[in-house]
Amino acid sequence: MADNDDKIEVGEGYGEIKMGAGWFLTISLASSERYENEYVEIAKERSGQKKGRFNINPKYVRALGEALVKFADENGL
């Protein structure tokens, strides 16, 4: 995992994972003006264009992270 540390940048309300061929996996805290609530957006991005995105309620973010770690451990990733 130490070799992946240079591919991950985290700031206030924003995280970015550098992937291959200019792609980034971005994680950001956003708010909806229409519904007046916050959400976490996970997006696949290239050249400033978001190609796919997923919005998640902030109360489920920790559970998602723990599930990803468990999945990686069980599958040797």
CYANA upper distance limits for C-alpha pairs under 8 A (distance plus 0.5 A):
  1 MET  CA      5 ASP  CA      7.44
  4 ASN  CA      8 ILE  CA      7.43
  7 LYS  CA     17 ILE  CA      6.15
  7 LYS  CA     18 LYS  CA      5.55
  7 LYS  CA     19 MET  CA      8.16
  8 ILE  CA     15 GLY  CA      7.88
  8 ILE  CA     16 GLU  CA      6.24
  8 ILE  CA     17 ILE  CA      5.08
  8 ILE  CA     18 LYS  CA      6.94
  9 GLU  CA     15 GLY  CA      6.16
  9 GLU  CA     16 GLU  CA      5.66
  9 GLU  CA     17 ILE  CA      7.01
 10 VAL  CA     14 TYR  CA      6.40
 10 VAL  CA     15 GLY  CA      4.69
 10 VAL  CA     16 GLU  CA      6.82
 11 GLY  CA     15 GLY  CA      6.55
 13 GLY  CA     28 SER  CA      6.07
 13 GLY  CA     29 LEU  CA      5.57
 14 TYR  CA     26 THR  CA      7.88
 14 TYR  CA     27 ILE  CA      6.18
 14 TYR  CA     28 SER  CA      4.85
 14 TYR  CA     29 LEU  CA      6.97
 15 GLY  CA     26 THR  CA      6.24
 15 GLY  CA     27 ILE  CA      5.41
 15 GLY  CA     28 SER  CA      6.75
 16 GLU  CA     24 PHE  CA      6.96
 16 GLU  CA     25 LEU  CA      6.22
 16 GLU  CA     26 THR  CA      4.99
 16 GLU  CA     27 ILE  CA      6.72
 17 ILE  CA     24 PHE  CA      6.04
 17 ILE  CA     25 LEU  CA      5.56
 17 ILE  CA     26 THR  CA      6.91
 18 LYS  CA     22 GLY  CA      8.09
 18 LYS  CA     23 TRP  CA      6.97
 18 LYS  CA     24 PHE  CA      5.24
 18 LYS  CA     25 LEU  CA      7.13
 19 MET  CA     23 TRP  CA      5.65
 19 MET  CA     24 PHE  CA      5.87
 19 MET  CA     25 LEU  CA      7.61
 20 GLY  CA     24 PHE  CA      8.49
 22 GLY  CA     46 ARG  CA      6.50
 22 GLY  CA     47 SER  CA      7.92
 23 TRP  CA     44 LYS  CA      7.43
 23 TRP  CA     45 GLU  CA      6.25
 23 TRP  CA     46 ARG  CA      5.32
 23 TRP  CA     47 SER  CA      8.41
 24 PHE  CA     44 LYS  CA      6.35
 24 PHE  CA     45 GLU  CA      5.63
 24 PHE  CA     46 ARG  CA      6.77
 25 LEU  CA     42 ILE  CA      7.60
 25 LEU  CA     43 ALA  CA      6.25
 25 LEU  CA     44 LYS  CA      5.25
 25 LEU  CA     45 GLU  CA      6.74
 26 THR  CA     41 GLU  CA      8.32
 26 THR  CA     42 ILE  CA      6.18
 26 THR  CA     43 ALA  CA      5.72
 26 THR  CA     44 LYS  CA      6.87
 26 THR  CA     45 GLU  CA      7.46
 27 ILE  CA     40 VAL  CA      7.39
 27 ILE  CA     41 GLU  CA      6.18
 27 ILE  CA     42 ILE  CA      5.09
 27 ILE  CA     43 ALA  CA      7.09
 28 SER  CA     40 VAL  CA      6.15
 28 SER  CA     41 GLU  CA      5.79
 28 SER  CA     42 ILE  CA      7.18
 29 LEU  CA     38 GLU  CA      7.55
 29 LEU  CA     39 TYR  CA      6.50
 29 LEU  CA     40 VAL  CA      5.14
 29 LEU  CA     41 GLU  CA      6.83
 30 ALA  CA     38 GLU  CA      6.17
 30 ALA  CA     39 TYR  CA      5.97
 30 ALA  CA     40 VAL  CA      6.49
 30 ALA  CA     41 GLU  CA      7.24
 31 SER  CA     36 GLU  CA      7.36
 31 SER  CA     37 ASN  CA      6.08
 31 SER  CA     38 GLU  CA      4.62
 31 SER  CA     39 TYR  CA      6.44
 32 SER  CA     36 GLU  CA      5.75
 32 SER  CA     37 ASN  CA      6.03
 32 SER  CA     38 GLU  CA      6.74
 32 SER  CA     39 TYR  CA      8.18
 33 GLU  CA     37 ASN  CA      7.94
 38 GLU  CA     57 ASN  CA      8.05
 38 GLU  CA     58 PRO  CA      7.80
 39 TYR  CA     55 ASN  CA      6.86
 39 TYR  CA     56 ILE  CA      6.26
 39 TYR  CA     57 ASN  CA      5.59
 39 TYR  CA     58 PRO  CA      6.04
 40 VAL  CA     55 ASN  CA      6.13
 40 VAL  CA     56 ILE  CA      5.71
 40 VAL  CA     57 ASN  CA      6.82
 40 VAL  CA     58 PRO  CA      6.38
 40 VAL  CA     61 VAL  CA      8.18
 41 GLU  CA     53 ARG  CA      7.20
 41 GLU  CA     54 PHE  CA      6.18
 41 GLU  CA     55 ASN  CA      5.01
 41 GLU  CA     56 ILE  CA      6.91
 42 ILE  CA     53 ARG  CA      6.08
 42 ILE  CA     54 PHE  CA      5.68
 42 ILE  CA     55 ASN  CA      6.85
 42 ILE  CA     56 ILE  CA      8.42
 43 ALA  CA     50 LYS  CA      6.83
 43 ALA  CA     51 LYS  CA      7.82
 43 ALA  CA     52 GLY  CA      6.03
 43 ALA  CA     53 ARG  CA      4.56
 43 ALA  CA     54 PHE  CA      6.74
 44 LYS  CA     50 LYS  CA      6.34
 44 LYS  CA     51 LYS  CA      6.17
 44 LYS  CA     52 GLY  CA      5.82
 44 LYS  CA     53 ARG  CA      6.89
 45 GLU  CA     49 GLN  CA      6.01
 45 GLU  CA     50 LYS  CA      4.88
 45 GLU  CA     51 LYS  CA      6.24
 45 GLU  CA     52 GLY  CA      7.90
 46 ARG  CA     50 LYS  CA      7.11
 46 ARG  CA     51 LYS  CA      7.88
 56 ILE  CA     60 TYR  CA      7.51
 56 ILE  CA     61 VAL  CA      7.63
 57 ASN  CA     61 VAL  CA      7.55
 60 TYR  CA     64 LEU  CA      6.71
 61 VAL  CA     65 GLY  CA      6.74
 62 ARG  CA     66 GLU  CA      6.68
 63 ALA  CA     67 ALA  CA      6.57
 64 LEU  CA     68 LEU  CA      6.67
 65 GLY  CA     69 VAL  CA      6.79
 66 GLU  CA     70 LYS  CA      6.63
 67 ALA  CA     71 PHE  CA      6.50
 68 LEU  CA     72 ALA  CA      6.60
 69 VAL  CA     73 ASP  CA      6.63
 70 LYS  CA     74 GLU  CA      6.61
 71 PHE  CA     75 ASN  CA      6.63
 72 ALA  CA     76 GLY  CA      6.37
 72 ALA  CA     77 LEU  CA      5.19
 73 ASP  CA     77 LEU  CA      6.78
